[in-house]
Amino acid sequence: MRCGYTLKPKLIIILLLLVMVPLGLLTWLGSRLIASQRVAVERSFLALQQAKLADVETTISKVLARREQRLVKLGGSLSLTAEAMRETVRSEPWIRQVFLLDRDGKLLHPSPAGPLSMAERTFINRAGQIFDDRDVFLRPAGERPGERPAQADHGWYTWYWRSGLNILLWQRLGNGAILGFELDRFRLIADIISELPDTRSPASLEARLTLTDSRDRVLYQWGDYNPGENEAPATSLALAAPLKPWHLAIYTGGVSPSGVFDSGTQFFLILGLCALGLALLGLAIYFYRESSRELRDAGQRVSFVNHVSHELKTPLTNIRMYAELLQEHLGGEDQRASRHLEVVVSESQRLSRLIDNVLTFSRHQRGTLKLRKLPGVVDEIIGRLLEQSARALSEKNIEFDFERGAPRRVLLDEDVLRQIINNLLTNVEKYAPGGRLTIRTSQAENRTRITVADSGPGVPASCKERVFEPFFRLGSAVSEGAAGTGIGLSIARDLARLHGGDLELVPSDSGAVFEMTLVTETESQDESADCRR
Amino acid sequence: MHWFKTFLGAALALTLFGACGAQAGQVRLGFDVSHPMLLAGHKQTTYLKIGLTGLALASERERAPVNVAIVLDRSGSMSGMKIRRAKEAAIMAIDRLGPDDIVSVVAYDQNINVLVPATKVTDKQYIFNAINRLHPGGMTALFGGVSKGAQETRKFLVRNQVNRVILLSDGLANVGPSSPDALAALGASLIKEGISVTTIGLGLGYNEDLMVKLARASDGNHAFVEGPEQLARIFNYEFGDILSVVANDVNVVISCSPGVRPVRVLGRDADIVGQTITARLNQIYGRQEKYILLEVEVDGSPAGQTRPLASVSVDYTDMAAKHKAHIEARKSVIFTGSAKLVKDNTNSKVMIAAVEQVANETNKRALALRDQGNIHEARQVLLGNERYLNDNAVKYRSSRLKNFGKANRADSDNLSPERWDRQRKQMRKKQYEFDSQQAW
């Protein structure tokens, strides 16, 4: 049903769409933006963490580099007597043991043959295996296959003994002998700890950094964040040789410290969306109010027209009645006067149809249209109508054919049928003057089909449905010179539908072809059909 | 004739090899042998005692400046009275320091927090405030705490001052290297820089092996403090010690003569390589004797022959004079055919020290047995130790040994599981007291 009041929910839906679609689109775009930004932030966060670990790694590498420098220097100046080497062990905090191998790899100090201290004995026990593994540092540099003849005259060497990593720095002396310093592992750890940051309170770092050994035991940790039991680190990094088996890891709990920035963007985005949403909503409300005011105004106008039509109807009926009476009185005596009367009658009929339309329209809008079905013959009714309209049609040079096919006596609302046909005829008069009008009726069971075809310019396919909308007028080319209320077709369709059928514009090669179906039970059927709506 | 011989021998021994003392600056070296006369023709065991006694400082103003890092456990178990008393004790101790001294305060739970980086003790209130802000909670990163504490002392590391880390812990180390050997290695490394670590175990939850090993390796003190109310006293003792240091960086080298085989050094860690024994003490406190007791095997010689036993050379830094000092001493033994002469000339002071050290080793053996769950055998060993000490107490008329015997009996009564926690800490503390001649 296309009454004016049904426009409102539609309008609301449209306005809501107007608000929701851009808002949804923006939200989607915004969330995409945030997601991609988050990925970018996560990536840069990860890079930041990696950089932090790399920094720490550099610090640790520096500790070892300083040791290396120091020990190489010490090795260069050390007198190679057992006493001097023992004194070095006694006085150098990071040195656990000093050893000396001759160019053939034979251990000269601590000499297994000579008197040994307890510590030296355990050293031979601990490090004995590496003296067999001579490839590591005993072979002169450059002899190793594939290696360029490097100037490697010293280097780190690590090996495992019992529970931990042991580290030594070897150094090739001028005579081909190898002097080695075994580092004290725990002292090395303590020195690394000394160089690494402590944990100040209040918190300076919302993360936990750990240094772990080859067995994943924590050697040192700092930072005010306490990771969960099974929390995986944000990232980790193996130390450079010789501490390769040790790892640095950073735990952040997945919360990026730049989350503030992230949620800030999110906040502003949501704020922007809210503002936009509000603006759109305001706009929608404005339009809604505007249109409802227009509707209200239109309603008032319709109501006014309705009142006026009612007031007009009675005098018009009287005019018609007396005009027709006068016509009968004259009985063709005065040709001129009766011609004039004919015009009066015809015009008052037209006016009466117009008023009927207006009243039907307003009744339809108020939902108070009712059918009053009585027995009648469709062909007869249409035939009478055509007779009445013959003059008006001929004035527009419209020839017409009536192919009768609905002779049965059926139940119908004659007024409704008349009004529909009248409106269709008026339509033809308006838009297809000087053409041919064909009216065809047919009947099958409970249905009556009436086709009204003209030879006018027709209706473009795109407007096929819209011609039935109230107040719709086709473009100027077609409707030029045609005046009307613009509700004729709309009323015709509404009435047809009220009568259980429909009115449609069917496609045709030329002209406009309206096809109407009506439910028309045969007279013998139950009278209760009267009440059916 | 016989008595004359005895007299002559004794006189000779006295004049030639009697109480041998040497002194330079603030440290007096006593080099004594338990048996100045040995029975001819037999390979025998005897003890050499190298005692180093710090002389009393003339006045408090002469004392060496100290550089102390106080490393406080602030793990969750320290909360309440423990942390309160620890703070009070630390504040009270620091209050004894002067503007030439350096102090740093490090607190550790699972993380390390350098509360007061090494600073001259000029603004005490600033230091006290930092200590008072301490709140306990968390785990025990003991290794890291000591590492950072040592690093703070290292910032102002001078040989002419007392460099010390004082570690207070009431719990088991559980973050970072946590084995007694790891901490011992760290301590052994720190002493090379002249840093000692004093370890104070509070309550019954700490690892006494770790704490003792760390102190021993770095020549620090060790204390077992059962209740937090004793902390103030212990800090007082410790600061009493460090404010009385007269010498540091003390290197002792003992060279045994041919025919004299060094067997072991009792109590202390020392390097024995061939005939040479090297030991290091980080400091000598005023009015305290630290000694190195060396057990040697001396080859037999004919009666009347004199055999050089060993020479000892001690190098140290004299804190008052601020220069290096050196003392030397030598010792010989005379061989005699008379067992009586051997007995009469026995140096009871050295013997008492030797008996004490031997009994201390036995006490350690009993503890090891108890660790294996062998309560009965441990008790027997302790009771045997008491008898050994009692016998020697009579022999050398020593009440010290008598008391030590009583202590061993008391130990034997406290081996039951419910008392063992406390008892073990007590025993480790006592053992270390004998090992290092700690005064308190």
Interface residues (C-beta under 8 A of the other chain):
Chain A: R86 R90 S91 E92 P93 W94 R96 G114 P115 L116 S117 M118 A119 E120 D184 R185 F186 R187 I189 A190 D191 I193 S194 D198 T199 R200 S201 V218 L219 Y220 Q221 W222 G223 D224 N226
Chain B: V106 Q110 N111 I112 N113 V114 A141 F143 G144 V146 S147 K148 A150 Q151 R154 V175 G176 P177 A182 L183 A185 L186 A188 S189 L190 K192 E193 N251 D271 I272 V273 G274 Q275 T278 R280
